[in-house]
């Protein structure tokens, strides 16, 4: 998939049955505790952004004595991604975790294996 400018929305459904269920019930979980979800994405429009780092951004250690602090993110080709899931819970967390794993993976790492 190629990211398009200036952004887009993608509805993800398992099959036609889930699409029909979505038309009738909206963003709800079905009998399999799964549901449609939407990804909305666009390029970041800011040049810098102040945020609080809740986890060590350098991943230096797993120590529990980390104190959150403010950092400045500087935009360099970043994309904003919003995930809309049927409800907070196991399914929604799985969707977000899978998206993070896919986006954080290094495709060149797999090619070297």
N, C-alpha and C positions, 0 to 999 in steps of 0.2 A: 504494500500500500504506500502511496506517495502522499505526503502532506500537501494540501493545496492552500494557496493564498486566497483569501485572507483567513481561511478557516472553514470549518464545516461541522455538521452533526451526523452521527452515524447511529442508527437504531440497530441493535443486535438482538435477534430472536433465534431460538434453537431450530424452529421449523414453522411450517404454515399453521399448525395447530396453536403454537404459542402466539403467532401474529393474530389469529382469531381471538384467542383468550385476551390479548392486549386490547383489541378493539372493544371487547365486552367489559373487561374488568380493570383496564388501565394498568398502571405499574403495580401489579400484585404478584405474589408467588402462586404458582400452580400446585397441583397435587404432588409434584416431585420436588417442591420447595425451590423451584427455579423460576425465573421470570425474565422478561425483556429488560434490557438496560440501554442507556444512551451515552455516547461519548460526544462531547462538544470540545472542539479544539480551535485555537487561534494563536498566532504568534504573540509573544509578550509585547505590549505596546510601551512599556516603561524602559528607561535606560538603567535605573537602579531601584532597589526596593529594600526598605528596612524591615527585617523580620527578627523574631526571637528564635534562636537555635535551641530547640528542646532536647536535642541529642548532639553529641560531639560531632561537628561537621567534618572533622578530620579522622574520625573513628580511631583515635589513638589508643583507647582502652575501653573496656567494658565496666570500668569502675562505677560504683553507685554514687560516688561523690561529685559527679559532674554537676555544675551549676549552669543553668541556661543563661545565655547572654545575647545581646543584640548584635546582629551582623548585617552587612549590606551585600545584597546580591547584585551583581552587575550583569546586565543583559548582554548576551552574546549568542543569539540564535535560539533563545529559549521559547518554548511553547507552553501556553496555559491549557490544561486539560481538566474538564469537569466531567465527573462520572455521576450519572443519575441511575440509581438502583431502586428496585421495588420497596425495600425497607432495610434499615440497619439490621445486621445480623450475619449469620454464617455465609449466606449466598453473597450479600453485598461485599463483605470483607474478602471473600474469595475472588470476586471480580476485580476489586481494587488491588489486592496482592498480586494477582496474575498480571494485570496491566503494568504494575511497577516492575515486576520481574522481567517482563518482556522489554520494557523501555530501558531498564538498567543493564540489560545484558550487552556484552561486547560481541558483535557478530564476527569479528576477526578471531576471537578466542575459539569459537566453534570450528572455524576453517582450519586452524592449526592442528586440530586433533585428528 
